[in-house]
């Protein structure tokens, strides 16, 4: 009984420690994003983030080894939010075209709702991060295409990885153009929808000439 009690107590302590660690991690993230938006990514230092969160500088580095880590987590959290929304809607049951449209719409909604944040962090990700080298988004989009191919909705000869790369590149290039001017130079949702139509339907009027049987 004593061993069980000690194990249970250890579990509770470990759980509390993990919750505290996660809470501090979230606090550091929120402070950093707020500073990036307020004064710019380049102008913000790890020391300023530590001061804003009222922790030691070393504590920030324990959670984020480099400042670019905040940018990487920003992207991870956005993709996770979209996955959560679509999961709740059982979007995996939609035809592949509709599913891709829903994915891009939700990503678009996040960007439009936080345009100032997107402008600063997407630009910083392109300049200092691994925005175009990180395969996370293209992997997720390729998975959607692959599931569509398995259901016979996508041509058997389509390279799903390449399709994911194309869709991700389209997403990033559209966002980077969208944040370039103030006010926004075009409607983000319409641009996503138009680009996806081109990708799904192709360019050529004669489908035979597009190489299809």
Secondary structure, DSSP 4 states (H G I P E B T S, - for coil): -HHHHHHHHHHHHHHHHHHHHHHHHHHHHHHHHHHHHHH-TTT--HHHHHHHHTS-HHHHHHH-SSTHHHHHHHHHHHHHHHHHHHHHTTGGGS-HHHHHHHHHHHHHHHHHHTHHHHHHHHHHHHHHS-TTT--HHHHHHHHHHHHHHHTTSS-TT--HHHHHHHHHHHHHHHHHHHTSSSS-SS-HHHHHHHHHHHHHH-S-SSTTTTT--
